């Protein structure tokens, strides 16, 4: 696949994000969402909301480490 010619192909480096409630560590990337749509990601460990965005992006979280330091 030639990335220069395929507008659907995008590559993003994942950022890390720590749940502010329990400390679980996630890798997060962002995708597009309709204007005005707000999305709160919920922690897979404690179930509480982690982040709400209104800037046109939606976070996609992947759990990588439990609060006790255990890798997933």
C-alpha positions in Angstrom: 0.0 0.0 0.0 1.4 3.4 -0.9 0.6 5.7 2.0 1.1 8.8 -0.1 -1.8 7.9 -2.5 -4.2 6.3 0.0 -5.9 9.0 2.1 -7.6 6.4 4.3 -4.2 5.2 5.5 -3.0 7.1 8.5 -0.4 6.2 11.1 -0.3 7.6 14.6 2.1 7.1 17.4 0.4 5.9 20.5 0.6 8.1 23.6 0.4 6.8 27.1 -2.4 7.7 29.5 -2.9 6.7 33.2 -6.4 6.4 34.6 -6.7 9.2 37.1 -8.8 7.0 39.4 -6.9 3.7 39.7 -3.6 4.2 37.9 -4.1 1.6 35.1 -1.8 2.5 32.1 -3.2 2.7 28.6 -1.8 3.4 25.1 -4.1 5.9 23.4 -4.6 7.0 19.8 -7.2 9.4 18.5 -9.7 9.2 15.7 -12.2 11.6 14.2 -15.6 12.1 15.6 -18.5 14.3 14.5 -18.3 17.9 15.7 -19.9 18.4 19.1 -19.9 14.7 19.9 -18.3 14.1 23.3 -17.0 10.7 24.3 -15.7 9.6 27.7 -13.5 6.5 27.7 -14.2 4.2 30.6 -11.4 2.3 32.4 -11.4 -1.4 31.9 -10.2 -1.9 35.5 -12.3 0.4 37.6 -15.1 1.4 35.1 -14.9 5.1 35.8 -14.7 7.7 33.0 -11.1 8.7 32.1 -11.2 11.5 29.5 -13.9 13.6 27.8 -13.0 15.4 24.6 -14.8 18.0 22.6 -12.1 18.8 20.1 -13.3 16.6 17.2 -11.3 13.5 18.2 -12.2 10.3 20.0 -9.7 8.4 22.1 -9.1 4.7 21.5 -7.6 3.1 24.7 -5.6 -0.1 24.9 -4.9 -1.4 28.4 -1.1 -2.2 28.7 -0.5 -2.3 32.5 -2.7 -3.0 35.6 -2.5 -0.6 38.6 -0.3 -3.1 40.5 2.3 -3.0 37.7 1.3 -6.3 36.0 1.7 -6.0 32.2 -1.1 -7.1 30.0 
